[in-house]
Amino acid sequence: MPTVLIIDDNPAVATALEVLFSLHDIDTVHADGPEAGLAALAREPVDLVIQDMNFRADTTSGDEGAALFEAIHARHPELPVVLLTAWTHLESAVGLVKAGAADYLAKPWDDHKLMATVANLLELSASRRELERRRSRERRDRHALERAHDLRGTVFADAASERVLSLAVQVARSELPVLVTGPNGAGKEKIAEIIHANSAVRDGPFVALNCGALPAELIEAELFGADAGAYTGANRAREGKFEAADGGTLFLDEIGNLPLAGQMKLLRVLETGRFERLGSNRERQVRVRVVSATNADLPTSIADGRFREDLYYRLNAIELRVPALAERPDDILPLARHFLPAGRALSRAAERALLAHRWPGNVRELRNAVQRAALLSQEAAIAAEALGLPPSAASPAAPEPDRAAIEAALARAGGVLAQAATELGLSRQALYRRIDRLGLRRD
């Protein structure tokens, strides 16, 4: 059951509100002045505060109410506060709303308007608390994951990233091949490193090969090694990546670019652990955990005859999909701050620009943008312009509500400003400014 704190020195006001709220299953706590109100807030949790603007019989300035609101807002910035005010305090109340108060109601109040306002604010407060509980639970889960496993210093805050990391450390315990999919620059190699670091072969080597960065004729030599004279320029024998990764993990990036001949030999190694160097007939035996990655659509490549179906199913015993950075927006600012040099920060405008950008290049693009801005900007707090990001595609602006639209919305909302503001697509503060400018009265 929600609880409302009433701070008013008039017992009749407190009693009337207590009776009204009890009819709507809302508990109340009464304090007869600012000090008692602040003490009550320190003593027990409440969901909403309704406070008067004056507490001494010899004052009508509203200064006491303003000071009380400022004290509540400083100590409990997320707690909604509704101001009870006489008409003479209207300007002061509007100013406090702009400073963060949830709403104001004139005395004598209308019970229907009051309950509509209180219901909206209690619902908003409950949603905010649930969001904070969820975020707190996610923080605890992240810290537990970081304490229990070697995440190779991964910076993350988004629930989507946590799910991928949790699955990565889970599959690391198996010896099955893992296929990591996702767009370029999203962090597929980091996931492969985490799998290795939490596997039974963590003490062995971690060897990476980008299958898309080498000419097709050299891929096999890179994978399996070559004897002297196996190809032009091979003056001496050399070991391949499988031999180098013996007893550890071999990470094959851009596996979709592996030529068909290499695919056939790779399939045999995955099945038997045996292979021959290029130009040799002697079989060699290795024990290697294979993790592969691709940004390609391998089923389409199979249909086009560019990738072996049997190899796909051998590599894809377990698939981990790394989401694009745009799909894990809570990672953007923690990663950006991680890429900044010590002593540098992002301005609020820069943070908004980072969150608005779609990041087609993912984490790699974010790192480059932040490090470039830090290098070129002389300010301690990096400005949005220094990031060099294209302007975000703005959604079409909603038409500015005129006097008639605002009056109609207020009438439909029964004078409840929060409800009228939502209907008009405005914040409460923006609606208050328009009411002031147009000389409108709420009632």
SVG drawing of the C-alpha trace seen along z (x, -y; Angstrom):
<svg xmlns="http://www.w3.org/2000/svg" viewBox="-14 -38 79 77">
<polyline fill="none" stroke="black" stroke-width="0.4" points="0.0,0.0 1.5,-3.4 2.2,-6.0 1.8,-9.8 3.4,-12.2 1.3,-15.3 3.3,-18.3 0.8,-20.9 0.3,-22.8 -3.5,-22.8 -5.1,-19.7 -8.3,-20.1 -6.3,-19.9 -4.4,-16.9 -7.6,-15.1 -9.4,-15.9 -6.6,-14.4 -6.2,-11.4 -9.9,-10.6 -9.8,-11.1 -6.7,-8.9 -8.1,-6.1 -11.0,-5.8 -8.5,-4.9 -6.3,-2.5 -3.5,-5.0 -1.7,-5.3 -0.8,-8.7 1.8,-10.1 1.2,-13.6 3.8,-16.1 2.9,-19.6 5.9,-21.5 9.1,-21.4 11.4,-19.9 8.8,-17.2 8.4,-16.5 12.1,-16.0 12.4,-13.8 9.5,-11.7 11.3,-11.3 14.4,-10.2 12.5,-7.7 10.3,-5.9 9.9,-5.4 7.1,-7.3 6.0,-7.4 4.7,-11.0 4.8,-14.3 2.1,-16.8 3.3,-20.0 1.9,-23.4 3.6,-26.6 3.3,-28.4 3.6,-27.1 3.5,-30.2 0.4,-32.2 2.2,-35.5 3.6,-34.7 2.1,-34.4 5.2,-34.7 5.6,-31.0 9.3,-31.2 8.9,-28.4 7.4,-26.1 10.1,-26.9 12.8,-26.2 11.1,-22.9 10.8,-21.8 14.5,-22.5 15.5,-20.5 13.4,-17.5 14.5,-17.7 18.2,-17.9 17.9,-14.8 15.4,-12.8 15.6,-14.0 13.4,-11.3 10.6,-11.7 7.6,-13.5 6.4,-16.6 3.0,-18.2 2.6,-21.8 -0.6,-23.0 -0.8,-26.7 -3.1,-29.7 -3.6,-31.8 -1.1,-34.3 1.6,-31.7 0.9,-30.6 4.0,-32.2 6.2,-30.8 4.7,-27.3 5.3,-27.5 8.9,-28.4 9.3,-25.4 7.7,-23.1 10.4,-24.3 12.9,-23.4 11.6,-19.8 8.3,-19.8 5.9,-17.3 2.8,-19.5 0.8,-22.1 -2.8,-22.4 -4.7,-25.4 -6.6,-25.5 -9.3,-24.6 -8.6,-21.7 -10.9,-19.6 -10.9,-16.0 -11.2,-14.6 -8.2,-16.6 -6.2,-15.8 -6.8,-12.1 -6.0,-12.0 -2.7,-13.8 -1.8,-11.6 -2.7,-8.4 -0.6,-9.4 2.4,-10.3 2.2,-7.2 2.1,-5.1 5.1,-7.0 6.9,-6.6 6.2,-2.8 7.6,-2.5 10.7,-4.4 11.3,-2.2 10.8,1.0 13.3,-0.3 15.8,-1.1 15.3,2.3 15.9,3.9 19.0,1.9 20.3,2.7 19.7,6.4 21.5,6.1 24.5,4.4 24.7,7.1 24.6,9.8 27.3,8.0 29.6,7.7 29.0,11.4 29.8,12.4 33.0,10.3 34.1,11.8 33.4,15.4 35.0,15.4 37.9,13.9 36.2,11.5 39.4,10.1 38.6,6.6 35.4,6.3 33.5,3.1 29.7,3.6 26.5,2.4 23.8,3.6 21.7,6.6 22.2,7.9 26.0,7.9 25.6,9.7 23.6,12.5 26.3,13.1 29.1,13.0 27.2,15.4 26.7,17.8 30.3,17.5 31.7,18.5 29.1,21.3 30.1,22.8 33.8,22.3 33.7,25.4 32.8,27.6 35.3,28.7 32.7,28.3 33.6,25.9 31.9,22.4 30.8,20.2 30.6,16.5 28.5,14.4 27.8,10.7 28.7,7.6 32.2,6.3 33.6,4.4 31.1,5.7 33.7,7.6 33.7,11.2 37.4,11.7 36.9,10.5 34.3,13.2 36.7,15.8 39.4,14.6 36.8,15.0 36.0,18.5 39.6,19.4 40.3,17.7 37.6,19.7 38.2,23.1 40.1,26.2 42.9,25.1 43.3,21.6 47.0,22.2 47.6,23.1 48.2,20.6 45.5,18.5 46.2,18.2 44.1,16.0 44.0,16.1 41.9,13.7 40.9,15.9 39.8,12.9 43.2,11.1 45.3,13.5 45.4,14.6 43.6,17.8 46.8,19.6 48.4,18.9 45.5,19.9 46.3,23.6 50.0,22.9 48.9,20.5 46.5,23.1 48.6,26.3 52.1,25.2 54.4,26.0 57.6,28.0 60.5,26.3 59.9,26.1 56.1,26.6 55.5,23.3 57.6,20.6 59.5,18.7 59.1,21.5 62.8,21.8 62.4,23.5 59.7,25.5 57.3,23.6 54.5,24.6 51.0,23.5 48.4,22.1 47.1,25.5 50.6,26.6 51.1,23.2 47.7,23.6 48.3,27.2 47.0,27.5 45.1,24.2 42.6,22.4 42.6,21.5 40.4,18.5 39.5,18.4 38.0,15.0 36.1,14.4 35.7,18.2 33.3,17.6 36.2,16.5 38.1,19.8 38.5,21.4 36.7,24.7 40.0,26.6 40.9,25.3 37.4,26.0 37.8,29.7 41.1,30.0 39.7,28.0 36.8,30.4 39.2,33.4 41.2,31.7 38.1,31.0 37.0,34.6 40.3,36.3 42.8,33.8 45.2,34.9 46.5,33.0 49.5,32.8 51.7,29.7 51.5,28.4 54.0,30.4 54.3,33.2 52.8,36.7 53.5,37.0 50.4,36.7 50.6,34.6 48.3,34.8 47.1,31.8 44.6,31.1 43.1,27.7 39.8,26.0 38.5,24.2 36.4,21.0 35.4,19.4 33.7,16.2 31.9,14.6 29.8,11.6 28.6,13.5 25.3,15.3 26.8,18.8 23.5,20.6 23.3,18.3 26.9,19.2 26.0,22.9 23.1,22.4 25.4,20.6 28.0,23.4 30.7,21.2 30.7,22.9 30.5,26.6 27.3,27.6 29.1,30.3 31.8,27.9 29.1,25.4 27.4,27.9 30.8,29.0 31.8,25.4 28.3,24.5 28.0,27.0 27.3,23.8 26.5,20.4 27.0,17.1 25.6,14.0 27.3,10.7 24.7,7.9 25.5,4.7 26.4,1.8 23.1,0.1 21.3,3.2 23.0,2.6 22.8,-1.1 23.7,-1.0 27.2,0.1 27.8,-3.1 28.8,-5.6 30.7,-3.2 32.8,-2.1 33.3,-5.8 34.5,-6.7 36.8,-3.7 38.4,-4.8 39.1,-8.4 42.6,-9.3 42.9,-9.8 41.6,-13.3 39.3,-13.7 35.5,-13.7 32.6,-14.0 30.2,-17.0 26.5,-16.3 26.0,-17.3 28.7,-14.8 27.0,-12.0 23.7,-12.8 25.4,-12.8 27.0,-9.4 23.6,-7.9 21.9,-9.3 24.4,-7.8 23.6,-4.4 27.2,-3.1 27.3,-1.1 31.0,-0.4 30.1,0.7 32.7,0.6 35.6,0.1 33.9,-3.1 33.1,-4.3 36.7,-3.8 38.0,-5.7 35.6,-8.6 36.3,-9.1 40.1,-8.8 40.1,-11.1 38.1,-13.7 40.3,-13.4 43.4,-14.0 42.0,-17.0 40.0,-18.7 41.8,-21.0 38.9,-21.1 38.8,-18.9 35.2,-18.1 35.0,-17.0 32.3,-18.8 29.8,-17.1 31.3,-18.8 34.7,-17.3 33.3,-13.8 32.8,-14.5 29.5,-12.5 27.0,-13.2 23.8,-14.9 21.2,-12.3 18.2,-12.0 15.6,-14.0 12.0,-12.8 9.5,-15.3 8.8,-18.0 5.3,-17.8 3.2,-20.9 3.4,-23.6 0.1,-23.4 -1.8,-26.7 -4.0,-28.3 -7.1,-26.4 -5.3,-23.0 -3.9,-23.7 -7.3,-24.8 -9.0,-21.7 -6.4,-19.4 -6.7,-21.0 -10.5,-20.6 -10.3,-16.9 -7.8,-16.3 -10.0,-18.0 -7.2,-20.5 -4.6,-17.8 -1.5,-19.3 0.5,-16.0 -2.2,-14.3 -2.7,-17.3 1.1,-17.5 1.2,-13.9 -1.6,-14.3 0.1,-17.3 3.4,-15.5 5.1,-18.0 6.9,-17.8 5.1,-19.4 7.7,-22.2 7.1,-22.9 3.3,-23.1 3.8,-25.4 5.9,-27.8 3.2,-27.9 0.5,-28.5 2.5,-31.4 3.2,-32.8 -0.5,-32.6 -1.8,-34.0 -4.0,-30.9 -5.3,-29.7 -5.3,-26.0 -8.8,-26.0"/>
</svg>
